[in-house]
């Protein structure tokens, strides 16, 4: 049974070359790793054309479906509020996407259906899988099922529970979660949060962390002899906590080393940061390749305010020997473990004090750099893929 090969249909909102963040990278890595192990793997994703297309990339058959809604998910940032509302109404149960997926399932004849991010598809695709009697696995990567924005973060704060509007959008999704045979989460936190909200009442549960990937480690951060350089990389917005980092760094005595900020933000928000923190000495790099960025810093700071389920950047930094200071939100503490430091962003002095302490004691950073390399080995890519295969084994009758 362990050597059995499966025909797996993976469903995710976006897929290469349409990639926004870590979720898409993780799904692509899983699909290609399964194919490399001899499994037949198909991916259904949303395309940008109004016709169904099919191609093969790295031994994975990719079906790109036309979006049966007002706009493509990648256009959500520029859509009008009224259009967004109508989009989410349609996305409660999108019967058109049900028909598309049902036909693809008939075409590919999978014996495993594995869904990930399903915004734009809706939970209707779960009903299609169950109509055909197919085992259904779902991986939680955000809070889409409970919150149309996927973050459960509004007005600068985390939502303790779904608001009335979110309850309206999510009631049917919660009911539909009974179709899922096994639900996995990229952190224990994201699993617990959904279970507390009464999702997946009949599902088996399992935590499977995202793999960090297997790449040669040629650079292990910057030598500490020139002072400690702190860094931030990722989307630059309020939820990511960039303002807490800038405010804390502005108060660090003697401003050791430097603070490097890489990533993208809206022009309006970047102007806000310039006005709000005019005296904070940091270097904005724009978009930078991760390997280049991690070679220029000693410590990565992940100051998220929202409950980020499992930011890939934590493990990516550690795979280069760069330890992490992370907020105590979402799945971040699970990933940081004993190879970094955790602070409460509601108490800004904690971050300032940590940065000052490390700046005065560079030997600690060197020690934690070695810890990071050891710690990240537990998130080995082969282990993660095998855990998913074991889940497939367990659900096949």
Long-range contacts (C-beta under 8 A, 24 or more apart in sequence): 1-393, 2-393, 4-393, 4-396, 5-38, 5-39, 5-40, 6-39, 6-40, 6-110, 6-111, 6-112, 6-392, 6-396, 7-39, 7-40, 7-42, 7-108, 7-109, 7-110, 7-111, 7-112, 8-34, 8-39, 8-40, 8-41, 8-42, 8-110, 8-111, 8-112, 8-113, 8-114, 8-392, 9-42, 9-43, 9-44, 9-104, 9-105, 9-108, 9-110, 9-112, 9-113, 9-114, 10-41, 10-42, 10-43, 10-44, 10-114, 10-115, 10-116, 11-43, 11-44, 11-45, 11-101, 11-113, 11-114, 11-115, 11-116, 11-118, 11-121, 11-125, 12-43, 12-44, 12-45, 12-115, 12-116, 12-117, 12-118, 13-45, 13-46, 13-73, 13-116, 13-117, 13-118, 13-119, 13-120, 13-121, 14-45, 14-46, 14-73, 14-74, 14-117, 15-43, 15-45, 15-62, 15-64, 16-57, 18-45, 18-46, 18-48, 18-74, 20-74, 21-235, 21-312, 22-210, 22-310, 22-311, 22-312, 22-313, 23-116, 23-117, 23-141, 23-142, 25-312, 26-141, 26-186, 26-210, 26-211, 26-312, 27-116, 27-117, 29-211, 29-213, 29-381, 30-384, 30-385, 30-388, 31-60, 32-58, 32-59, 32-60, 33-381, 33-385, 34-385, 34-388, 34-389, 35-59, 35-60, 37-385, 37-389, 42-104, 42-108, 42-110, 44-100, 44-101, 44-104, 44-121, 46-72, 46-73, 46-120, 46-121, 48-72, 48-74, 52-100, 61-108, 63-104, 65-97, 65-100, 65-101, 65-104, 66-100, 67-120, 68-94, 68-96, 68-97, 68-100, 69-94, 69-120, 72-120, 73-119, 73-120, 84-148, 88-148, 88-169, 89-169, 90-122, 91-119, 91-120, 91-122, 91-148, 91-169, 92-122, 92-123, 92-169, 92-172, 92-173, 93-122, 93-123, 93-124, 93-172, 93-176, 94-120, 94-121, 94-122, 94-124, 95-124, 97-121, 97-122, 97-124, 97-125, 98-122, 98-124, 98-125, 98-127, 98-128, 101-125, 101-128, 101-129, 102-128, 102-131, 102-132, 105-129, 105-132, 105-134, 106-132, 110-134, 111-135, 111-396, 112-137, 112-392, 112-395, 112-396, 113-137, 114-138, 114-139, 114-388, 114-392, 115-139, 116-141, 117-141, 117-142, 117-144, 118-144, 119-144, 119-150, 123-172, 123-173, 123-176, 123-177, 123-179, 126-176, 126-177, 126-179, 126-180, 127-176, 127-179, 129-179, 130-179, 135-181, 135-392, 135-395, 135-396, 135-397, 136-179, 136-180, 136-181, 136-182, 137-180, 137-181, 137-182, 137-183, 137-184, 137-391, 137-392, 137-395, 138-177, 138-180, 138-182, 138-183, 138-184, 138-200, 138-203, 139-183, 139-184, 139-185, 139-186, 139-208, 140-183, 140-184, 140-185, 140-186, 140-190, 140-191, 140-194, 140-309, 141-186, 141-190, 141-309, 141-310, 142-190, 142-309, 143-190, 143-193, 143-194, 143-307, 143-309, 145-170, 145-173, 145-174, 145-177, 145-194, 145-199, 146-170, 146-173, 146-174, 146-193, 146-194, 146-197, 146-199, 151-239, 151-306, 152-193, 152-306, 152-307, 153-239, 153-305, 153-306, 153-307, 156-238, 156-305, 157-305, 158-305, 158-306, 158-307, 158-329, 161-197, 162-197, 174-198, 174-199, 177-201, 177-203, 178-202, 181-395, 182-206, 182-391, 182-394, 182-395, 184-208, 184-388, 184-391, 185-309, 186-210, 186-309, 186-310, 186-331, 187-309, 187-310, 187-330, 187-331, 187-334, 187-335, 188-331, 188-334, 189-307, 189-309, 189-330, 189-331, 189-334, 190-307, 190-309, 190-310, 190-330, 190-331, 193-307, 204-394, 206-387, 206-391, 208-384, 208-387, 208-388, 208-391, 209-310, 209-334, 209-335, 209-379, 209-384, 210-310, 210-312, 210-315, 210-379, 210-384, 211-379, 211-380, 211-381, 211-383, 211-384, 211-385, 212-312, 212-315, 212-316, 212-318, 212-319, 212-376, 212-379, 212-380, 212-381, 213-316, 213-319, 213-381, 214-380, 214-381, 214-382, 215-319, 217-319, 217-320, 217-321, 217-373, 218-291, 219-291, 219-294, 219-295, 219-320, 220-320, 220-321, 220-322, 220-369, 220-373, 221-294, 221-295, 221-297, 221-298, 221-320, 221-321, 221-322, 221-369, 222-295, 222-296, 222-297, 222-298, 224-298, 224-362, 224-363, 224-365, 224-366, 225-362, 226-257, 227-256, 227-257, 227-258, 227-359, 227-362, 228-256, 228-257, 228-298, 228-299, 228-355, 228-358, 228-359, 228-362, 228-365, 229-257, 229-258, 229-259, 229-260, 229-296, 229-297, 229-298, 229-299, 230-257, 230-258, 230-259, 230-260, 230-297, 230-298, 230-299, 230-300, 230-301, 230-325, 230-355, 231-259, 231-260, 231-261, 231-262, 231-293, 231-294, 231-296, 231-297, 231-299, 231-300, 231-301, 231-322, 232-259, 232-260, 232-261, 232-262, 232-263, 232-300, 232-301, 232-302, 232-303, 233-261, 233-262, 233-263, 233-288, 233-290, 233-293, 233-300, 233-313, 234-262, 234-263, 234-302, 234-311, 234-313, 235-263, 235-264, 235-265, 236-261, 236-263, 236-264, 236-265, 236-269, 236-270, 236-273, 237-265, 237-266, 237-269, 238-269, 238-305, 239-304, 239-305, 239-306, 240-303, 240-304, 240-305, 240-306, 241-302, 241-303, 241-304, 241-305, 241-327, 241-345, 242-273, 242-303, 243-273, 243-276, 243-277, 244-303, 244-305, 244-345, 244-348, 244-351, 245-301, 245-303, 245-351, 246-273, 246-276, 246-277, 246-280, 246-282, 247-277, 247-280, 247-348, 248-303, 248-348, 248-349, 248-351, 248-352, 248-355, 249-280, 249-281, 249-282, 249-352, 249-355, 250-277, 250-279, 250-280, 250-281, 251-352, 252-352, 252-355, 252-356, 252-359, 253-356, 254-359, 255-281, 256-355, 256-356, 256-359, 256-360, 257-298, 257-359, 258-282, 258-283, 259-283, 260-285, 260-293, 260-296, 260-297, 261-285, 262-286, 262-287, 262-288, 262-293, 263-287, 290-316, 290-320, 291-320, 294-320, 294-322, 295-320, 297-322, 298-322, 298-362, 298-365, 298-369, 299-323, 299-324, 299-325, 299-358, 299-365, 300-324, 300-325, 301-325, 301-326, 301-351, 301-355, 302-326, 302-327, 302-332, 303-327, 303-345, 303-351, 304-329, 304-330, 304-332, 304-345, 305-329, 305-345, 306-330, 307-331, 308-332, 310-334, 310-335, 311-335, 314-340, 315-376, 315-379, 317-372, 318-372, 318-373, 318-375, 318-376, 319-373, 319-376, 321-369, 321-370, 321-372, 321-373, 322-369, 322-372, 323-365, 323-368, 323-369, 323-371, 323-372, 324-372, 325-351, 325-354, 325-355, 337-375, 338-371, 338-375, 339-368, 339-371, 339-372, 339-374, 339-375, 339-376, 340-368, 340-372
